[in-house]
Amino acid sequence: MMEKAFVHPYMPNSVPEIKKELLNELGIEDVREIYESIIPKELLFEERLKLPEPILSEYELKRHVAGILNKNISTEEYTSFLGAGCYKHQIPAVCDEINTRGEFLTAYCGDTYSDHGKMQAIFEYTSMMGELLDADVVSYTTYDAGQSVCSAFRMAARLHSAAGRDKKVVLVPDTMNPDIYSQAVSYCRNVLRIEKVGHVPETGLMDLKELEEKLKLKDAAAVFYENPSYLGFLEEQAAEIAEISHKYEAVCIVQSQVSALGIMESPMNLGADIVCGDIQPLGMHLQYGGGQAGFIASHQKLEYMEQFPTYMYGIAKTDKEDAYGWGRAMNYRCSHGSREKANEYFGTETGLWGITAAVYLASMGPQGMYELGETIIRNLKYLIVRLNQIEGVRANPFGRYNFQEVLVDFNDSGKCAADINKALLSCRIFGGKDLSREFPQLGQCALYCVSELTTQAEMDKLVNAIAHIVKEGQAWDI
C-alpha cells in the first residue's frame, strides 16, 4: 500500500503533481539527488528529525501560537518601570495607520524596482532627524543603537586610516551600556581595541583627567560617551570631552537619546563629530524582539560622508518643473554598491521603522518634542523625591540631572534588587532593571525608568509597594 502524499497547507508547490513537474524539468526522480550531488554522504543526516508533526488546521495553529504567546505579560497589563534601551511612549494612531499600508509594510527599503514612495519617505525621515539633531547628514537606519555605535567606531578607524594615521583605540566611559559595549568589542575586535575610562565616584561623570592621560598614551581613534548616560544622568562635560578629544585628533562620538532632544542641546552643537543612537522612541511599540532601528549622523564633511556604511538619500530636480526625484547618494560606499569593497555590510530590514519615525516626528513637531521631554523630566523628578522618602532607599545617588532613568540604591535597605523586583510582580509592577551583575561595584542598585505615560498614581503605587517590601519583606495583595 502506497504512503499517502503529504500536501503542506503553507508551502507553495507541495502538491505531488506540481512537485513531479518540477523534478521532470530538472531531469531527476527525487530531490535527494540534488542534496547528494553537493553534500558529502558523511554529512547527510539519514534519520528523521525529531520535530513535531505539522499543525494543518489554521484554527489549531492559531490556538497553539496564542497559547505560547499568552505566557508573556505585556506592559499593557502591568505597570512598567523598565527602560535600559527600550521605552514605552505614546504612539500617535497615524504611525500605525501609515506603516501598515501595503506600499510601506515591508522592512525592505525603496529602490528603482519597488519604490512606492519609500525613497521620498526615507528622505523625509532623514531630513527631520537632521533638524532634530542639528546634523547635515543622517544615514539610513541600522539594525539598532548597538549597530550604530559599532559602525560609528569603525567609521572613526577608517577616517584615520584614510588620513594615514594608525589609530587603534576607542575610549569609552565605564558607565557605558554593557550590552552595547560587549557588542562593540566583538564587532570591532579585528580593527579596534575598546578601553574604558573611569568616572568620578561622587558624580558618575567621566573622569576628564584620566581621559586626557589615556589620550596622551594611546593612539585613540575616538572618544565615546552617552548623553544621557546608561545610568540616566546627563553628561554635563560634553563640550570639554569634545575639546579634549580634538586636541589629540580623536573623533568625538556621542550616543544620544532622541526623546530628550526636544529640550536638550544636540551633541552636534557641543563638539560631537558623529552622533548615533536608536529611533525606537519615535513611534515604535515595545515588542518581544524587533521595533529597534539605529541612526548615524554627522556634519557635511566629505571625509565623514565617505565612511558611512549605509544608504544615504538625496533629492534632485527633474526635467519637469517643480517636480523632484529621490535616490541614493554615493552608493559605492555601501554593500549595495559593492559587496567586496563596501565599508561594511548592512541589511535593509529596518526601513519601515525609519518611515514610522518620520510620521512620528511630523506628528509631534518641535513643540510636541519639547512637551514630551518636559513631561518626562517632571515625572522623573516626582519619582526621585518620593523614592527618597523611603528609609534605606536612595534615588539618584550621584545627585546629577537625569532624563527618563535614574539609579536607585537599595544597599542600605537590607534587600537585594532582584528580591524587590520579584515582590513587585505580585503588585502587577515591573520594577527597574537589576544592575548588580552589570555593575557589581554599585552593589544592590536598579535602573528605574518613566515616560510621559507614567502617572502619579502609578508612581505612588510603586513607592508604597517598595516601602512595604523594605519594611515587611514582601508586598501586599492588590
C-alpha positions in Angstrom: 0.0 0.0 0.0 1.5 3.4 -1.1 2.0 6.1 1.6 -0.4 9.0 1.1 1.4 12.1 -0.3 1.6 15.0 2.1 0.4 18.4 0.9 1.5 21.1 3.3 -1.1 23.9 3.5 1.5 26.7 4.0 4.1 25.6 1.4 3.6 26.5 -2.2 4.0 23.8 -4.9 3.8 20.9 -2.4 1.1 19.3 -4.4 2.5 16.0 -5.8 1.7 16.8 -9.4 3.5 20.1 -9.3 6.5 18.6 -7.5 6.6 15.9 -10.1 6.5 18.5 -12.9 9.4 20.4 -11.3 11.5 17.2 -10.9 10.9 16.2 -14.5 12.0 19.6 -15.6 15.3 19.1 -13.7 15.6 15.6 -15.1 15.7 13.8 -11.7 13.5 11.4 -9.8 13.9 12.7 -6.2 15.0 16.0 -4.6 17.6 13.9 -2.7 19.6 13.7 -5.9 20.3 17.4 -5.6 21.4 17.2 -2.0 23.6 14.1 -2.6 25.3 15.9 -5.6 26.6 18.7 -3.4 26.7 17.4 0.2 29.2 14.7 1.0 27.5 11.5 2.1 29.1 11.5 5.5 27.4 14.9 6.2 23.9 13.8 5.2 21.5 13.1 8.1 19.8 9.9 7.2 17.3 9.8 10.0 14.1 11.7 10.6 14.5 15.0 12.5 12.8 15.0 15.9 10.2 17.6 15.0 6.6 17.7 16.0 4.0 16.8 13.4 2.8 19.9 11.4 -0.4 21.6 12.6 -2.7 21.5 9.5 -5.6 23.5 10.7 -5.3 27.3 10.7 -7.5 27.4 13.8 -5.4 24.8 15.7 -2.2 26.6 14.6 -3.6 29.9 15.9 -4.5 28.4 19.3 -1.1 26.8 19.6 0.8 30.0 18.9 -1.6 32.0 21.1 -1.0 29.6 23.9 2.7 30.2 23.7 2.4 34.0 23.5 -0.1 34.2 26.4 2.7 33.1 28.7 4.1 36.6 28.3 2.9 39.6 30.3 3.0 42.9 28.5 3.4 46.4 29.7 -0.3 46.9 28.9 -1.2 44.5 31.7 1.5 45.5 34.3 2.9 49.0 35.1 6.5 49.0 33.9 9.5 51.0 35.2 11.9 49.2 32.9 13.9 51.1 30.3 17.6 50.5 29.6 17.2 50.7 25.8 13.5 50.1 25.1 10.9 52.6 26.1 7.1 52.8 26.2 5.8 56.1 24.7 2.5 57.3 23.4 2.3 56.3 19.7 0.1 58.6 17.6 -2.5 56.4 15.8 -1.3 57.8 12.4 2.0 56.0 12.9 0.4 52.6 12.8 -2.0 53.7 10.1 0.8 54.7 7.7 3.3 51.9 8.4 0.6 49.2 7.8 -0.1 50.5 4.3 0.7 47.9 1.6 3.3 50.1 -0.1 5.2 50.6 3.1 4.6 47.3 5.1 8.0 45.7 4.4 11.3 46.1 6.0 12.9 46.5 2.6 13.9 50.0 1.6 12.9 51.8 -1.6 14.6 51.0 -4.9 14.0 51.7 -8.5 12.1 48.4 -8.9 10.0 48.6 -5.7 10.0 52.2 -4.6 6.3 53.1 -4.0 7.4 56.4 -2.5 9.7 54.8 0.1 12.7 56.8 -1.1 10.9 60.1 -0.5 9.6 58.8 2.8 13.1 57.9 4.0 14.5 61.2 2.7 11.8 63.0 4.8 12.8 60.9 7.8 16.5 61.8 7.4 15.6 65.4 6.9 13.5 65.6 10.1 16.2 63.7 12.1 18.7 66.2 10.8 16.6 69.0 12.1 16.2 67.3 15.5 20.0 66.6 15.7 21.2 69.8 14.0 23.1 67.5 11.7 23.6 67.8 7.9 23.9 64.1 7.1 21.8 61.3 8.5 22.1 57.7 7.5 19.5 55.1 6.5 18.6 53.1 9.5 20.9 50.5 11.1 19.7 47.4 13.0 19.6 49.2 16.4 21.6 51.6 18.6 24.3 48.9 19.2 24.9 48.6 15.4 25.0 52.4 15.0 27.6 52.7 17.8 29.7 49.9 16.4 29.6 51.4 12.9 30.5 54.8 14.2 33.6 53.3 15.9 34.6 51.7 12.6 33.9 55.0 10.8 36.4 56.7 13.0 39.0 54.0 12.3 38.5 54.4 8.5 38.7 58.2 8.8 42.2 58.0 10.4 43.3 55.3 8.0 42.3 57.4 5.0 44.4 60.3 6.5 47.4 58.0 7.0 47.1 57.8 10.8 47.3 54.4 12.5 44.9 54.7 15.5 43.5 51.6 17.1 41.8 52.5 20.4 38.4 53.8 21.3 37.9 55.3 24.8 34.5 54.8 26.4 33.1 55.6 29.8 33.0 52.7 32.3 29.3 53.5 32.8 28.5 52.6 29.2 25.6 50.4 28.3 27.2 46.9 28.9 25.2 45.2 26.1 26.5 47.7 23.6 30.0 47.6 25.0 30.0 43.8 24.5 28.7 44.2 21.0 31.3 46.8 20.1 34.2 44.7 21.5 33.1 41.8 19.3 32.2 43.9 16.2 35.5 45.9 16.2 37.8 43.2 17.5 39.9 42.9 14.3 40.1 46.7 13.9 40.0 48.5 17.2 40.5 48.0 20.9 37.8 49.3 23.3 39.2 50.7 26.6 37.2 52.1 29.5 37.7 55.5 31.2 36.7 55.7 34.9 34.1 58.1 36.3 34.2 60.5 39.2 32.8 58.4 42.1 30.8 61.3 43.6 29.1 62.4 40.3 29.3 59.5 37.9 30.6 61.9 35.2 33.6 60.9 33.1 37.0 61.5 34.8 38.5 64.1 32.4 41.9 63.8 34.0 42.0 60.1 33.3 40.6 60.7 29.8 43.4 63.1 28.9 46.1 60.8 30.4 44.9 57.9 28.2 44.7 60.1 25.2 48.3 61.1 25.7 49.4 57.4 26.0 47.1 55.8 23.5 46.7 56.2 19.7 43.0 56.9 20.2 40.8 56.9 17.1 37.8 58.1 19.0 36.3 59.1 22.3 32.7 58.0 23.0 30.1 58.9 25.6 26.4 58.6 26.1 24.1 61.6 26.8 22.1 60.8 28.8 24.3 58.1 30.2 23.1 54.5 30.5 22.6 55.2 34.2 20.3 58.1 33.4 22.3 61.2 34.3 23.3 63.8 31.8 27.0 64.1 30.9 27.4 67.8 31.7 31.0 67.9 30.4 30.1 67.3 26.8 31.9 70.3 25.4 35.0 69.6 27.4 35.1 66.0 26.3 34.9 67.1 22.6 37.6 69.7 23.1 40.0 67.2 24.8 39.3 64.6 22.1 40.0 67.0 19.3 43.2 68.2 21.0 44.6 64.6 20.4 43.0 64.2 16.9 40.4 61.7 18.2 36.9 61.7 16.7 34.2 62.6 19.3 31.2 60.1 19.1 28.0 60.5 21.1 25.1 58.2 21.6 22.1 60.4 22.1 18.6 59.8 23.4 16.3 61.1 20.7 13.3 61.7 23.0 15.4 64.1 25.0 16.4 66.3 22.1 13.3 68.4 22.3 14.6 70.0 25.5 18.4 69.5 25.5 21.1 70.7 23.2 22.2 68.4 20.4 25.6 66.9 20.8 26.4 68.2 17.3 26.4 71.8 18.8 28.7 70.7 21.7 31.5 69.5 19.5 30.5 66.0 18.6 31.7 64.7 15.2 29.3 61.7 15.0 26.0 61.2 16.8 24.3 57.8 16.9 21.5 56.1 18.7 18.2 54.3 18.4 14.9 55.7 17.0 12.7 53.2 18.9 11.2 56.0 21.0 9.9 57.7 17.8 6.7 55.8 17.1 7.7 52.2 17.8 5.8 50.0 20.2 7.5 47.8 22.7 7.8 44.4 21.1 9.1 40.9 22.1 12.1 41.5 19.8 12.2 43.9 16.9 11.0 47.5 16.9 14.6 48.8 17.0 16.5 50.8 14.5 19.6 52.9 14.7 20.9 56.1 13.1 24.2 57.7 12.4 24.6 61.5 11.8 27.4 63.9 11.1 28.2 67.3 9.7 28.5 67.7 6.0 32.2 66.8 5.6 33.1 64.7 2.6 35.7 62.7 4.5 33.0 61.6 7.0 30.3 61.0 4.4 32.5 58.6 2.5 32.8 56.4 5.6 29.1 56.0 6.3 28.3 52.3 5.8 24.6 52.6 5.0 22.5 54.2 2.3 22.2 57.9 2.1 19.2 59.5 0.3 19.3 62.7 -1.7 16.9 64.9 -3.6 17.3 66.2 -7.1 15.4 68.3 -9.7 13.9 66.6 -12.6 13.1 67.6 -16.2 9.6 68.5 -15.0 9.3 72.0 -13.4 8.6 71.9 -9.7 9.0 68.1 -9.6 11.7 66.4 -7.7 13.2 62.9 -7.6 14.8 60.9 -4.7 17.7 58.5 -4.9 20.7 57.1 -3.2 23.9 59.1 -2.9 27.5 57.8 -3.0 26.2 54.3 -3.4 29.7 52.9 -4.0 30.4 53.1 -0.2 27.9 50.5 0.9 27.3 46.8 0.3 24.6 47.5 -2.2 27.0 49.3 -4.4 29.9 46.9 -3.9 29.9 43.8 -1.8 33.6 43.3 -1.7 34.7 46.9 -1.5 32.0 48.2 0.9 32.8 50.0 4.1 30.7 47.4 6.0 27.9 45.0 5.2 24.5 46.2 6.3 20.9 44.9 6.0 17.7 46.7 5.0 15.3 45.2 7.4 14.6 48.4 9.4 13.4 50.7 6.6 9.8 50.5 7.9 10.9 52.0 11.2 12.5 54.9 9.5 9.2 55.7 7.8 7.4 55.3 11.1 9.8 57.7 12.8 9.2 60.2 10.0 5.4 60.0 10.7 6.0 60.4 14.4 8.3 63.4 14.1 5.9 65.1 11.6 3.0 64.5 14.0 4.9 65.8 17.1 6.6 68.8 15.6 9.1 70.9 17.7 6.6 71.8 20.3 5.5 68.2 20.8 9.0 67.1 21.2 9.6 69.8 23.8 6.5 68.9 25.7 7.5 65.2 25.6 10.9 65.9 27.2 9.4 68.4 29.7 6.8 65.9 30.9 9.4 63.1 31.3 11.7 65.1 33.5 8.8 66.3 35.6 7.7 62.7 36.2 11.2 61.6 36.9 11.7 64.4 39.5 8.5 63.4 41.2 9.6 59.7 41.4 13.0 60.6 42.7 11.5 62.8 45.5 9.0 60.1 46.5 11.6 57.2 46.5 13.9 59.2 48.7 11.2 59.3 51.3 11.6 55.5 51.9 14.0 54.7 54.7 17.0 52.7 53.3 16.4 53.7 49.7 18.4 56.3 47.9 17.3 57.5 44.4 19.8 59.4 42.2 22.8 58.8 44.5 25.1 60.8 42.1 22.9 63.8 42.6 23.0 64.9 38.9 20.4 66.0 36.4 18.7 63.0 34.9 16.5 62.2 32.0 14.0 59.4 31.9 16.0 57.0 34.0 17.5 57.1 37.5 19.7 54.9 39.6 18.0 53.6 42.8 20.3 52.4 45.5 18.9 49.6 47.8 22.2 48.9 49.7 21.0 50.4 53.0 17.6 48.7 52.8 19.0 45.2 53.5 17.1 43.9 50.4 18.6 42.9 47.1 17.2 44.4 43.9 16.2 41.0 42.5 14.0 40.2 45.5 12.4 43.6 45.4 11.6 43.1 41.7 10.2 39.7 42.4 7.9 41.0 45.2 6.8 43.9 42.9 5.4 41.4 40.4 2.7 40.5 43.0 1.6 44.1 42.7 1.5 43.9 38.9 4.6 46.1 38.6 7.8 45.5 36.6 10.5 47.1 38.7 13.7 48.7 37.5 16.5 46.8 35.8 18.7 45.0 38.3 22.3 46.3 37.8 24.0 44.1 40.4 25.6 41.9 37.8 26.4 44.5 35.2 27.8 47.0 37.8 28.8 44.9 40.9 30.7 47.9 42.2 27.4 49.6 42.8 26.1 46.8 45.0 22.3 46.4 45.0 21.1 49.1 42.6 18.4 49.1 39.9 17.7 51.4 37.0 14.2 52.9 37.1 12.5 54.5 34.1 9.5 56.7 33.5 7.9 58.2 30.4 5.2 60.7 29.6 2.7 57.9 30.1 3.7 57.2 33.7 1.0 58.6 36.0 1.3 59.9 39.5 -0.9 57.1 40.8 1.4 54.5 39.3 4.5 56.1 40.9 2.7 56.4 44.2 1.8 52.7 44.0 5.4 51.8 43.3 6.7 53.8 46.2 4.2 52.3 48.6 4.9 48.8 47.4 8.7 49.3 47.8 8.3 50.8 51.2 6.2 47.8 52.3 8.7 45.3 50.8 11.6 47.0 52.5 9.8 47.0 55.9 8.0 43.7 55.8 9.9 41.7 53.2 7.0 41.3 50.9 4.3 43.2 49.1 0.7 43.1 49.9 -2.0 41.7 47.7 -3.6 44.2 45.4 
